[in-house]
Amino acid sequence: MYYQPKVNLSSGKITGSEALIRWIRPEWGIALPKTFIPVAEDCGLIVPIGRWVLREACMQAKRCQDMGLKPVSVAVNISAVEFRSKDFVAGVRTVLRETDLDACHLQLEITESSLMHNAESSTAILNELKEMGVLLAVDDFGTGYSSLNYLKQFPIDVLKIDRSFVQDIGAINGNNVIVTAVIAMGTSLKQRVVAEGIEQQVQLSFLLDQHCEEGQGYLFSHPLVADEFAVLLATGLPPR
């Protein structure tokens, strides 16, 4: 497990983290999720893997709190297969109970396309999670085909702008207009907007000008193992 900090773009203070899984193999080195998650989905392993990630992330968040560090939320990506599994909501409830993490410190990120696959069913699942107190985010926003009507009805707390749009900021024929529109839409719906994949100062400057609240990316920090993230949370400085 690795953790990438999320920061308030105005203050630079850490507001949370995103839990990221890596597969470390001697012959390959570190394999990113795009290499093995599709295989895990195809062979049915994604649900137990997802449950492990959720439990590990919640345990680490609670561990940081027990160390006296500032309580921040941890975001966990949920695959479409996990989201539709019949015991998903019960599993989230069990993990929170067993790790003793307050639900308000867990953020579940579901992709836009997963939510829109069956919008009515998604609404019911999201409402159950919301009743628990869990924070909910639409991940990779802008890459799917959301109905604005459903987006308004979903009990969503956060919109995450897909990194492909952020990385095009400043480029000729870039996606500045799309990013501006997403930020404005999120603000009007009273949803927090988080920009992914911030790597350059020009991207940060544009997002600040558009009043984007939070972001994450290599400009602030690469993903860190748990102990390194704890150091960053304690000091505000990346470990040496």
DOLOKOL-769473 format. One line per 8 residues: their letters; for each residue x, y, z of C-alpha. Coordinates in nm, 4 decimals. Example, Ala and Ser with C-alpha at 12.3 -4.5 7.8 and 13.67 -1.06 7.14 Angstrom:
! residues 2
AS) 1.2300 -0.4500 0.7800 ~ 1.3670 -0.1060 0.7140
END
This chain:
! residues 240
MYYQPKVN) 0.0000 0.0000 0.0000 ~ 0.1118 0.3537 -0.0841 ~ -0.0508 0.6823 0.0116 ~ -0.0496 0.9974 -0.2012 ~ -0.1219 1.3168 -0.0075 ~ -0.4090 1.5446 -0.1037 ~ -0.3492 1.9093 -0.0240 ~ -0.5413 2.2331 0.0057
LSSGKITG) -0.4158 2.4236 -0.2988 ~ -0.4241 2.7622 -0.1265 ~ -0.2504 2.6696 0.1991 ~ -0.0505 2.3656 0.0899 ~ -0.1673 2.1804 0.4021 ~ -0.2416 1.8093 0.3819 ~ -0.6141 1.7365 0.3871 ~ -0.6079 1.3625 0.3276
SEALIRWI) -0.4572 1.0841 0.1228 ~ -0.5467 0.8377 -0.1496 ~ -0.4620 0.4733 -0.0876 ~ -0.2876 0.3177 -0.3862 ~ -0.2015 -0.0490 -0.4285 ~ 0.1216 -0.1665 -0.5908 ~ 0.2432 -0.5148 -0.6822 ~ 0.6150 -0.5569 -0.6163
RPEWGIAL) 0.7813 -0.8422 -0.8045 ~ 1.1604 -0.8979 -0.8165 ~ 1.1671 -0.9471 -1.1932 ~ 0.9439 -0.6471 -1.2706 ~ 0.9927 -0.4033 -0.9867 ~ 0.6829 -0.2045 -0.8930 ~ 0.3792 -0.2843 -1.1088 ~ 0.1067 -0.0205 -1.1294
PKTFIPVA) -0.2643 -0.1089 -1.0937 ~ -0.3323 -0.0797 -1.4673 ~ -0.1040 -0.3812 -1.5112 ~ -0.2816 -0.6216 -1.2783 ~ -0.6229 -0.4845 -1.1746 ~ -0.7926 -0.5794 -1.5069 ~ -0.6629 -0.9364 -1.4615 ~ -0.7892 -0.9404 -1.1012
EDCGLIVP) -1.1310 -0.8263 -1.2240 ~ -1.1421 -1.0950 -1.4932 ~ -1.0477 -1.3810 -1.2591 ~ -1.2645 -1.2736 -0.9651 ~ -0.9868 -1.1667 -0.7282 ~ -1.0752 -0.7982 -0.7293 ~ -1.3301 -0.8276 -0.4454 ~ -1.0910 -0.9852 -0.1891
IGRWVLRE) -0.8124 -0.7510 -0.3028 ~ -1.0441 -0.4532 -0.2652 ~ -1.1517 -0.5666 0.0809 ~ -0.7850 -0.5978 0.1851 ~ -0.7072 -0.2473 0.0531 ~ -1.0068 -0.0999 0.2363 ~ -0.9120 -0.2656 0.5656 ~ -0.5430 -0.1748 0.5363
ACMQAKRC) -0.6217 0.1898 0.4526 ~ -0.8636 0.2223 0.7445 ~ -0.6154 0.0597 0.9824 ~ -0.3418 0.3002 0.8734 ~ -0.5690 0.6049 0.9094 ~ -0.6616 0.4953 1.2617 ~ -0.2957 0.4216 1.3412 ~ -0.1989 0.7776 1.2458
QDMGLKPV) -0.4744 0.9147 1.4696 ~ -0.3579 0.6960 1.7593 ~ -0.0075 0.8418 1.7119 ~ -0.1568 1.1843 1.7808 ~ -0.1353 1.3014 1.4200 ~ -0.3968 1.5258 1.2641 ~ -0.7036 1.3196 1.1604 ~ -0.7360 1.3291 0.7818
SVAVNISA) -0.9505 1.1271 0.5462 ~ -0.8195 0.8350 0.3444 ~ -0.9655 0.7764 -0.0024 ~ -1.0057 0.4235 -0.1369 ~ -1.0833 0.3430 -0.4995 ~ -1.3751 0.1040 -0.5476 ~ -1.3975 -0.1033 -0.8655 ~ -1.7249 -0.1520 -1.0493
VEFRSKDF) -1.7234 -0.5216 -0.9566 ~ -1.6802 -0.4412 -0.5851 ~ -1.9451 -0.1700 -0.5947 ~ -2.2025 -0.4123 -0.7386 ~ -2.1166 -0.7056 -0.5108 ~ -2.4111 -0.7933 -0.2871 ~ -2.2250 -0.7611 0.0429 ~ -2.0289 -0.4443 -0.0402
VAGVRTVL) -2.2104 -0.2069 0.1948 ~ -2.2072 -0.4616 0.4776 ~ -1.8363 -0.5140 0.4178 ~ -1.7629 -0.1418 0.4504 ~ -1.9618 -0.1309 0.7736 ~ -1.7697 -0.4303 0.9116 ~ -1.4281 -0.2839 0.8254 ~ -1.5129 0.0472 0.9920
RETDLDAC) -1.6338 -0.1306 1.3035 ~ -1.3337 -0.3629 1.3262 ~ -1.0755 -0.0888 1.2657 ~ -1.2600 0.1608 1.4886 ~ -1.2243 0.4336 1.2252 ~ -1.4895 0.7042 1.2234 ~ -1.6780 0.6865 0.8920 ~ -1.6206 1.0574 0.8282
HLQLEITE) -1.2492 0.9800 0.7772 ~ -1.3144 0.7316 0.4944 ~ -1.3763 0.8491 0.1388 ~ -1.4862 0.5992 -0.1242 ~ -1.4052 0.6860 -0.4850 ~ -1.6254 0.5363 -0.7555 ~ -1.5703 0.6109 -1.1231 ~ -1.8273 0.8058 -1.3168
SSLMHNAE) -1.8828 0.5173 -1.5608 ~ -1.9447 0.2706 -1.2740 ~ -2.2094 0.4958 -1.1228 ~ -2.3891 0.5496 -1.4510 ~ -2.3975 0.1784 -1.5420 ~ -2.7175 0.1491 -1.3392 ~ -2.7927 0.4907 -1.1960 ~ -3.0979 0.3871 -0.9946
SSTAILNE) -2.9123 0.1032 -0.8221 ~ -2.6107 0.3306 -0.7675 ~ -2.8299 0.5864 -0.5918 ~ -2.9557 0.3245 -0.3465 ~ -2.6039 0.2007 -0.2658 ~ -2.4691 0.5545 -0.2265 ~ -2.7538 0.6475 0.0075 ~ -2.6739 0.3483 0.2312
LKEMGVLL) -2.3084 0.4521 0.2460 ~ -2.4044 0.8129 0.3115 ~ -2.6231 0.7073 0.6037 ~ -2.3104 0.5509 0.7548 ~ -2.1303 0.8863 0.7317 ~ -1.8818 0.7825 0.4640 ~ -1.7582 1.0509 0.2224 ~ -1.8344 0.9797 -0.1443
AVDDFGTG) -1.6400 1.0901 -0.4515 ~ -1.6910 1.0614 -0.8263 ~ -1.3512 0.9567 -0.9608 ~ -1.2175 1.0377 -1.3101 ~ -1.4962 1.2895 -1.3580 ~ -1.5319 1.4094 -1.7157 ~ -1.4352 1.0803 -1.8786 ~ -1.7825 0.9232 -1.8611
YSSLNYLK) -2.1262 1.0364 -1.9641 ~ -2.3052 1.1482 -1.6513 ~ -2.6577 1.2738 -1.6630 ~ -2.6506 1.6037 -1.4773 ~ -2.9857 1.5093 -1.3292 ~ -2.8345 1.1993 -1.1677 ~ -2.5227 1.3878 -1.0648 ~ -2.7481 1.6231 -0.8717
QFPIDVLK) -2.9371 1.3330 -0.7119 ~ -2.6333 1.1289 -0.6072 ~ -2.5270 1.2124 -0.2471 ~ -2.1771 1.3040 -0.3640 ~ -1.9289 1.5040 -0.1557 ~ -1.6367 1.5275 -0.3991 ~ -1.5757 1.5551 -0.7743 ~ -1.2287 1.4472 -0.8860
IDRSFVQD) -1.1127 1.6003 -1.2139 ~ -0.9439 1.3322 -1.4223 ~ -0.5673 1.3730 -1.4585 ~ -0.5914 1.3751 -1.8385 ~ -0.7684 1.7126 -1.8229 ~ -0.5297 1.8567 -1.5645 ~ -0.2196 1.7528 -1.7579 ~ -0.3480 1.9325 -2.0683
IGAINGNN) -0.3757 2.2669 -1.8855 ~ -0.1654 2.5239 -2.0634 ~ -0.1310 2.3170 -2.3814 ~ -0.2492 2.4406 -2.7194 ~ -0.6112 2.3298 -2.7593 ~ -0.5952 2.2075 -2.4007 ~ -0.8799 2.1341 -2.1645 ~ -0.8817 2.4617 -1.9707
VIVTAVIA) -1.2465 2.5237 -2.0502 ~ -1.3509 2.1762 -1.9352 ~ -1.1579 2.2094 -1.6090 ~ -1.3129 2.5509 -1.5465 ~ -1.6614 2.4121 -1.6127 ~ -1.6138 2.1148 -1.3769 ~ -1.4915 2.3415 -1.0975 ~ -1.7861 2.5759 -1.1475
MGTSLKQR) -2.0322 2.2855 -1.1556 ~ -1.8886 2.1288 -0.8406 ~ -1.9003 2.4618 -0.6600 ~ -2.2617 2.5235 -0.7589 ~ -2.3580 2.1730 -0.6400 ~ -2.1715 2.2358 -0.3121 ~ -1.9283 1.9550 -0.3865 ~ -1.5565 1.9751 -0.3138
VVAEGIEQ) -1.3453 1.9594 -0.6312 ~ -1.0128 1.7750 -0.6300 ~ -0.7725 1.7914 -0.9257 ~ -0.5630 1.4801 -0.9920 ~ -0.2213 1.4609 -1.1563 ~ -0.0866 1.8091 -1.0780 ~ 0.2762 1.8027 -1.1896 ~ 0.3588 2.1550 -1.3072
QVQLSFLL) 0.3406 2.5008 -1.1543 ~ 0.1362 2.6288 -1.4495 ~ -0.1317 2.3710 -1.3698 ~ -0.1382 2.4704 -1.0044 ~ -0.1577 2.8413 -1.0911 ~ -0.4522 2.7845 -1.3245 ~ -0.6385 2.5736 -1.0677 ~ -0.5827 2.8379 -0.7995
DQHCEEGQ) -0.7147 3.1067 -1.0342 ~ -1.0285 2.8949 -1.0850 ~ -1.0696 2.8441 -0.7074 ~ -1.0190 2.4679 -0.7141 ~ -1.0038 2.3647 -0.3494 ~ -0.7814 2.0556 -0.3397 ~ -0.5386 1.8579 -0.5502 ~ -0.2815 1.5840 -0.5606
GYLFSHPL) 0.0102 1.4966 -0.7833 ~ 0.3867 1.4749 -0.8143 ~ 0.4224 1.8518 -0.7725 ~ 0.3406 1.7934 -0.4047 ~ 0.4491 1.4355 -0.3411 ~ 0.4861 1.0955 -0.4997 ~ 0.2921 0.8127 -0.3335 ~ 0.4572 0.7118 -0.0045
VADEFAVL) 0.4615 0.3966 0.2043 ~ 0.2709 0.4211 0.5327 ~ 0.5633 0.5220 0.7562 ~ 0.6780 0.7902 0.5115 ~ 0.3269 0.9317 0.4873 ~ 0.3097 0.9491 0.8668 ~ 0.6334 1.1527 0.8667 ~ 0.4887 1.3865 0.6044
LATGLPPR) 0.1690 1.4277 0.8036 ~ 0.3654 1.4998 1.1206 ~ 0.6171 1.7451 0.9751 ~ 0.4679 1.8708 0.6513 ~ 0.7965 1.7731 0.4868 ~ 0.8645 1.4702 0.2671 ~ 1.1002 1.2131 0.4281 ~ 1.4648 1.2265 0.3233
END
